[in-house]
Amino acid sequence: MQRKFFTNLSFLFFLNIIIKPIWIFGIDRTVQNTVGTANYGLYFTLFNLSLVINVILDLGITNFNNTTIAQNPHLLGKYLPNVLTLKIALSFIYVAVTLIIGMCLGINGLQLYLLFLLLLNQVLISMVLYLRSNISALHLFRMDSIISVSDKLITIIICSWLLLTASLRQHFTVEWYIYAQNISLLIILIVCLVIVRSKSPVFRLKLDWVFLRLIIKQSYPFALLILLMTAYTRIDAIMVQNMLGQNGNREAGIYASAYRLLDAFNQFGYLFAALLLPIFARMLRHKNPVDELVKLSFTAIFIMSSVAALIIYFFRNDIMHLLYKDSSVYSGDILGYLIFCFICTATVYVFGTLLTANGNLIKLSGIALIGLVVNFTLNYILIPKYNAKGAAMAAIITQIIVAGLHIILAVTIFKFRVNVKLLMLLTIYFILCTTIDYYAYTLLTINWKINFILCGIIDLGIAFVLGLIDIKKVIELVRNPTF
């Protein structure tokens, strides 16, 4: 079973490494360059608004369903019609509530139509995720992995055709981009329905109120946590667009161009957390010590995130110029602030995952609430003065506070001893990498792309020299049967 788990996880990583960069930098970035910064800024703002309360679409149902069906596959026929009926009802509530919020924010006309299309996207995504939870619960892991990237692959094909055909590209709009996503998701939804329906002997939509209460009772802490975390990480773009008047769309677009790189790295950080969660859960269930795995995983992800953050920070203007036709030092500075958020979110991927596996969801919700209050307050103060750069400043301050609170909570609950030697080594590592990258950027006259790669190689080499990366221990921990 362990070999099967890691084999399929590796397959999932492989698919994401191929598809996600093409999607983020090949399609999403090209769409922004094609439709313009202001138009994409409007799309980015509405997209973030569609995410803020999309927890209504799920209420923790997918997580609950995955666990239940995995343990009791024979219940699929009973759960499927009830959950689908419930999710359809929740979809109507979600769309209605979000549209009302949008209108209260002054959204109307074409903007309201675009918001509706994006809400439809979220509904389709939620349905697909639920159906995929059944597929993975039935141990059809490889099929689930393929489905997980198929909607992006179909969208890539559609958008590539639209963007590479000269006669179509000149008419390309944000609406076309959303239509392509809608079509892709609808196709995948139908495929998932066919697969799950073939495994379910009975299929008739119905709603069991006792069943509904059971789900809400067991999943509301998780739903609350997702709501608060989504709010404090996505509210910045909405505030930028709404607080800056006529310049709001363009500033939101500039913010989106920098945020895209942070989002790309967070995608892989999330996959790292997906690996840790079942391992932590199994170790805690069997009362095995987690100290060594926490140390190893935090060290690994700190090195990875530090290398990424530092070299992107120093080469921020070159990167933005390479990616966007209307880049500037201003947009580079925004990227410089945002990219350091990755070190903080990477930290949360370790300690937050550990606390989630331990069931500390209410305490985690408290941290997320603090993050939301801090982020909203800082955005309210900084955006009018510094525009989108103010939102980036607010983001890094918020993420530092949130990451620190996760560490403090984990140390308190698990009574970890402070590893002074490790902290000193990580501090020395960060200082050395910062110094070397700075002088490499300012003194070397070689092509910046070669310089960029060279800095990354040197930074990783320093980690080996300091003994922060121990390949033998990684292999030993992965093979340990107590996991």
C-alpha atoms as one frame of an Amber mdcrd trajectory, in Angstrom:
protein
   0.000   0.000   0.000   2.830   2.397   0.850   4.525   1.723  -2.489   1.197
   2.280  -4.270   0.718   5.581  -2.435   4.138   6.979  -3.306   3.983   5.677
  -6.884   0.701   7.444  -7.530   1.818  10.582  -5.721   4.925  10.660  -7.952
   2.672  10.252 -10.985   0.532  13.165  -9.759   3.644  15.323  -9.275   4.841
  14.412 -12.762   1.542  15.428 -14.380   1.419  18.703 -12.448   5.014  19.577
 -13.307   4.145  19.185 -16.996   0.698  20.799 -17.116   0.666  23.511 -14.418
   3.617  25.593 -15.731   2.145  25.504 -19.253  -1.187  26.633 -17.849   0.186
  29.400 -15.640   2.899  30.828 -17.882   1.855  29.642 -21.311  -1.881  30.376
 -21.197  -2.819  32.555 -18.201   0.130  34.920 -18.711  -0.482  35.113 -22.477
  -4.127  35.942 -21.862  -3.070  38.882 -19.684  -0.646  40.123 -22.339  -3.362
  39.756 -24.993  -6.347  41.388 -23.259  -4.286  44.020 -21.425  -3.406  44.638
 -17.787  -6.623  46.503 -16.901  -8.974  43.919 -18.437  -7.095  41.075 -16.807
  -7.110  43.017 -13.533 -10.916  43.041 -13.639 -10.924  39.280 -14.313  -8.458
  38.696 -11.444 -10.568  40.725  -9.027 -13.804  38.940  -9.938 -12.016  35.580
  -9.797 -10.834  36.304  -6.253 -14.347  37.394  -5.279 -15.694  34.080  -6.578
 -13.191  32.278  -4.325 -13.816  34.163  -1.090 -17.007  32.346  -0.078 -16.828
  29.279  -2.299 -16.632  27.233   0.903 -20.448  27.377   0.706 -20.166  25.019
  -2.269 -18.608  22.252  -0.223 -18.906  22.753   3.567 -16.252  20.065   3.978
 -18.369  17.507   2.108 -15.561  16.360  -0.201 -13.166  15.667   2.678 -15.903
  13.873   4.645 -16.968  11.849   1.606 -13.436  10.785   0.679 -12.801   9.325
   4.129 -16.220   7.657   4.424 -16.290   6.024   0.983 -12.668   4.885   1.301
 -13.610   3.026   4.489 -17.056   1.902   3.269 -17.167   1.599  -0.565 -20.607
  -0.035  -0.394 -22.093   3.283   0.802 -21.428   4.996  -2.540 -24.924   4.206
  -3.825 -26.482   5.788  -0.713 -24.220   8.838  -0.470 -23.979   9.799  -4.160
 -27.618  10.904  -4.762 -27.840  12.660  -1.374 -24.582  14.576  -1.756 -25.237
  15.571  -5.373 -28.664  16.941  -4.401 -27.108  18.826  -1.494 -24.348  20.272
  -3.681 -26.861  21.444  -6.295 -28.787  23.257  -3.557 -25.581  24.768  -2.152
 -24.599  25.895  -5.649 -27.740  28.010  -5.993 -27.135  29.533  -2.547 -23.481
  30.260  -3.373 -24.285  31.948  -6.699 -27.087  34.031  -5.178 -25.057  35.176
  -2.160 -21.956  36.049  -4.211 -23.952  37.983  -6.813 -25.622  39.980  -4.038
 -22.190  40.744  -2.514 -20.970  41.753  -5.968 -23.860  44.149  -6.492 -23.261
  45.636  -3.036 -19.666  46.309  -4.168 -20.977  48.189  -7.200 -20.534  45.422
  -9.763 -23.075  45.585 -12.606 -23.545  45.120 -16.347 -20.758  43.202 -18.081
 -18.817  42.842 -14.824 -21.783  41.086 -13.207 -22.055  38.762 -16.218 -18.337
  37.907 -15.954 -18.787  37.250 -12.238 -21.680  34.883 -13.001 -19.506  32.962
 -15.496 -16.748  32.658 -12.891 -19.262  31.473 -10.296 -20.380  28.813 -12.758
 -16.708  27.808 -13.017 -16.490  27.398  -9.256 -19.687  25.320  -9.199 -18.292
  22.990 -11.880 -14.944  22.733 -10.064 -16.708  21.862  -6.810 -18.783  19.164
  -8.514 -15.692  17.684 -10.169 -13.773  17.675  -6.872 -16.626  15.856  -5.148
 -16.863  13.217  -7.880 -13.075  12.844  -7.843 -13.230  12.211  -4.092 -15.314
   9.128  -4.907 -12.884   8.018  -7.595  -9.871   8.312  -5.269 -11.813   6.734
  -2.385 -12.382   3.711  -4.625  -8.569   3.582  -5.046  -8.674   4.549  -8.722
  -5.680   6.771  -8.027  -4.121   6.906 -11.475  -7.445   7.765 -13.085  -7.960
  10.500 -10.489  -4.477  11.894 -11.180  -5.187  12.110 -14.915  -8.571  13.775
 -14.299  -6.954  16.289 -11.913  -5.107  17.970 -14.787  -7.434  17.155 -17.690
  -9.551  20.318 -17.425  -6.382  22.441 -17.596  -5.150  20.389 -20.548  -8.405
  20.901 -22.477  -8.355  24.632 -21.689  -4.737  24.815 -22.872  -5.752  23.222
 -26.194  -8.761  25.538 -26.671  -6.898  28.713 -25.694  -3.837  27.762 -27.747
  -6.048  27.530 -30.824  -7.694  30.881 -30.049  -4.432  32.659 -29.224  -2.290
  31.210 -32.007  -4.830  31.895 -34.763  -4.160  35.499 -35.804  -7.734  36.211
 -36.926  -9.089  34.995 -33.574  -6.391  36.431 -31.307  -7.195  40.013 -32.274
 -10.752  39.507 -31.005  -9.796  37.499 -27.907 -11.506  38.700 -24.711 -11.649
  37.714 -21.061 -15.092  36.203 -21.738 -13.541  33.766 -24.227 -11.027  32.733
 -21.577 -13.787  31.967 -19.091 -15.872  30.180 -21.749 -12.898  27.903 -22.475
 -12.625  27.020 -18.786 -16.378  26.402 -18.551 -16.343  24.052 -21.546 -13.333
  22.134 -20.194 -14.839  21.705 -16.745 -18.191  20.624 -18.172 -16.486  17.906
 -20.235 -14.560  16.632 -17.194 -17.713  16.752 -15.053 -19.515  14.491 -17.551
 -16.552  12.091 -17.601 -16.491  11.940 -13.790 -20.245  11.357 -13.654 -19.958
   8.447 -16.080 -17.129   6.868 -14.062 -18.802   7.267 -10.667 -22.215   6.253
 -12.013 -20.704   3.001 -13.281 -19.645   2.198  -9.710 -22.986   3.090  -8.121
 -25.870   0.587  -8.407 -28.570   3.155  -7.593 -28.825   6.726  -8.800 -31.774
   8.947  -7.976 -31.421  12.480  -6.628 -32.780  12.885  -3.100 -32.003  14.784
   0.081 -31.814  13.274   3.562 -31.909  15.997   6.231 -30.459  13.677   8.884
 -27.562  13.026   6.519 -27.160  16.782   5.943 -26.934  17.524   9.672 -24.351
  14.755  10.090 -22.112  16.229   7.400 -22.354  19.796   8.717 -21.650  18.684
  12.277 -18.488  16.836  11.266 -17.177  19.236   8.650 -17.975  22.778   9.824
 -14.596  23.349  11.574 -12.796  22.518   8.330 -15.205  24.684   6.313 -14.658
  27.627   8.690 -10.890  27.294   8.386 -11.030  27.247   4.570 -13.324  30.297
   4.541 -11.012  32.366   6.741  -7.815  31.278   4.964  -9.291  32.036   1.549
 -10.480  35.426   2.760  -7.121  36.653   4.086  -5.203  35.393   1.033  -7.637
  36.632  -1.633  -9.173  39.830  -0.293  -6.175  41.974  -1.319  -6.956  42.033
  -5.049 -10.596  42.889  -4.342  -9.556  45.800  -2.125  -7.022  47.065  -4.693
  -9.677  47.172  -7.411 -12.343  48.769  -5.218 -10.210  51.323  -3.355  -8.323
  52.832  -6.308 -11.235  54.034  -8.422 -10.609  54.328 -12.167  -7.063  53.042
 -11.749  -8.256  49.995  -9.808  -8.443  47.521 -12.692  -4.940  48.325 -13.919
  -3.421  48.134 -10.425  -5.206  44.828  -9.840  -3.772  43.585 -13.144  -0.238
  44.573 -12.142  -0.745  42.860  -8.793  -2.008  39.749 -10.611   1.083  39.647
 -12.837   3.344  39.454  -9.769   1.015  37.188  -7.783   1.098  34.637 -10.618
   4.628  33.517  -9.690   3.752  33.196  -6.004   0.676  31.186  -6.953   2.780
  28.903  -9.163   5.159  28.052  -6.318   2.296  27.615  -3.866   0.819  24.966
  -6.177   3.841  22.764  -5.587   3.942  23.654  -1.900   0.375  22.377  -1.687
   1.427  19.056  -3.236   4.164  18.855  -0.571   1.482  19.285   2.092  -0.658
  16.633   0.399   2.213  14.192   0.925   2.703  15.174   4.561  -0.944  15.052
   5.668  -1.535  11.265   5.445   1.939  10.582   6.878   1.385  12.892   9.852
  -2.130  11.493  10.358  -0.866   7.895  10.437   2.027   8.706  12.778  -0.226
  10.565  15.211  -2.828   7.802  15.116  -0.155   5.256  16.073   1.351   7.689
  18.605   4.703   7.766  16.801   6.966  10.792  17.448   6.787  13.385  14.673
   9.771  15.512  15.704  12.199  14.110  13.151   9.775  14.331  10.232   8.838
  17.914  11.161  12.527  18.825  11.285  13.264  17.162   7.959  10.218  18.515
   6.106  10.620  22.060   7.461  14.310  22.117   6.579  13.620  20.850   3.062
  10.795  23.267   2.320  12.644  26.207   3.925  15.628  25.587   1.644  13.406
  25.230  -1.428  11.367  28.352  -0.671  14.406  30.439   0.314  16.253  29.602
  -2.903  13.178  30.469  -4.968  12.440  33.684  -3.056  15.987  35.037  -3.071
  16.880  34.490  -6.717  13.469  35.745  -7.889  13.836  38.816  -5.649  17.210
  39.815  -7.097  16.188  39.098 -10.700  12.622  40.400 -10.275  12.816  43.128
 -12.922  14.394  40.807 -15.502  11.712  38.182 -14.833   8.830  40.617 -15.128
  10.292  42.061 -18.322  10.597  38.553 -19.744   7.011  37.606 -18.878   5.050
  40.807 -19.572   5.194  43.329 -22.365   4.195  46.242 -20.080   6.405  45.402
 -17.099   8.100  48.088 -15.011  10.298  48.555 -11.961   7.046  49.116 -10.045
   5.664  45.688 -10.969   9.082  44.186 -10.171   8.975  45.714  -6.697   5.543
  44.164  -6.106   6.951  40.770  -7.074   9.864  41.395  -4.712   7.506  41.752
  -1.752   5.141  38.952  -2.740   7.711  36.262  -3.446   8.924  36.267   0.169
   5.399  35.215   1.135   6.367  31.809  -0.262   8.779  31.180   2.632   5.928
  31.870   5.058   3.311  29.808   3.228   5.858  26.984   2.910   6.257  27.068
   6.688   2.489  26.852   7.086   2.418  23.858   4.711   4.465  21.963   7.320
   3.171  23.175  10.686  -0.400  23.846   9.493  -0.565  20.352   7.996   0.685
  18.840  11.249  -1.924  20.740  13.268  -4.644  19.779  10.773  -3.699  16.106
  11.076  -3.893  16.515  14.850  -7.428  17.954  14.617  -6.621  21.479  15.867
  -8.981  23.112  13.355 -10.599  25.597  15.732  -7.206  26.945  16.848  -6.113
  27.149  13.213  -9.300  29.076  12.448  -8.338  31.515  15.189  -4.977  32.113
  13.506  -6.702  32.553  10.142  -9.091  35.087  11.699  -6.127  37.058  13.035
  -4.600  36.911   9.546  -7.824  38.244   8.020  -8.067  41.164  10.480  -4.379
  42.073  10.057  -4.517  41.809   6.262  -7.704  43.859   5.938  -6.388  46.559
   8.272  -3.014  46.828   6.568  -4.594  46.891   3.109  -6.965  49.637   4.224
  -3.990  51.708   5.403  -1.394  50.915   2.723  -3.336  50.622  -0.557  -4.420
  54.313  -0.747  -0.795  55.370  -0.189   1.173  52.776  -2.176  -1.470  51.309
  -4.523  -0.893  47.630  -5.434   2.540  47.745  -3.805   0.728  48.478  -0.533
  -1.241  45.239  -0.898   2.022  43.344  -1.441   3.468  44.923   1.716   0.348
  43.922   3.636   0.608  40.372   2.285   4.168  39.750   3.467   3.525  41.239
   6.929   0.370  39.138   7.299   2.100  35.942   6.161   5.003  36.462   8.591
   2.559  36.827  11.488   0.479  33.815  10.410   3.534  31.588   9.911   4.929
  32.620  13.297   1.644  31.803  15.036   1.568  28.359  13.369   5.060  27.607
  14.688   4.211  28.822  18.195   0.997  26.770  18.276   2.745  23.605  17.037
   5.600  24.005  19.556   3.081  24.560  22.366   0.828  21.591  21.537   3.543
  19.073  20.666   6.048  20.420  23.195   8.862  20.511  20.648  12.303  21.367
  21.946  13.771  24.391  20.203  16.562  23.104  17.963  19.038  25.967  18.385
  21.662  24.326  16.162  19.210  23.916  13.271  17.918  27.475  13.609  21.483
  28.815  13.578  22.344  26.736  10.501  19.215  27.914   8.657  20.014  31.527
   9.580  23.605  31.174   8.364  22.324  29.485   5.205  19.889  32.312   4.468
  22.542  34.999   5.077  25.106  33.221   2.892  22.623  32.730   0.040  21.480
  36.356   0.275  25.071  37.623   0.174  26.160  35.386  -2.707  23.036  36.087
  -4.774  23.424  39.834  -4.209  27.033  39.935  -5.407  26.321  37.542  -8.272
  23.506  39.825  -9.428  25.461  43.078  -9.052  28.963  42.012 -10.159  28.616
  39.267 -12.760  28.163  40.552 -16.307  26.988  37.265 -17.839  23.480  36.738
 -19.257  20.975  37.123 -16.428  19.312  33.762 -17.183  22.620  31.949 -16.774
  23.315  34.000 -13.650  19.852  33.074 -12.325  20.486  29.329 -12.768  24.007
  29.639 -11.339  22.675  31.300  -8.173  20.137  28.513  -7.717  22.806  25.807
  -8.086  25.160  27.565  -5.643  22.365  28.073  -3.096  21.493  24.368  -3.182
  25.179  23.487  -2.968  25.490  25.548   0.227  22.694  23.467   1.773  24.709
  20.286   1.139  27.934  21.835   2.450  26.210  22.890   5.700  24.701  19.424
   6.064  21.126  20.687   5.855  20.211  18.107   3.210  20.787  14.476   4.198
  19.760  12.177   1.340  20.211   9.026   3.446  17.837  10.306   6.106  15.241
  11.264   3.486  15.322   7.717   2.067  15.182   6.213   5.559  12.150   8.273
   6.592  10.275   7.501   3.373  10.906   3.769   3.746  10.028   3.648   7.451
   6.990   1.350   7.716   5.612   3.244  10.722   4.551   5.961   8.268
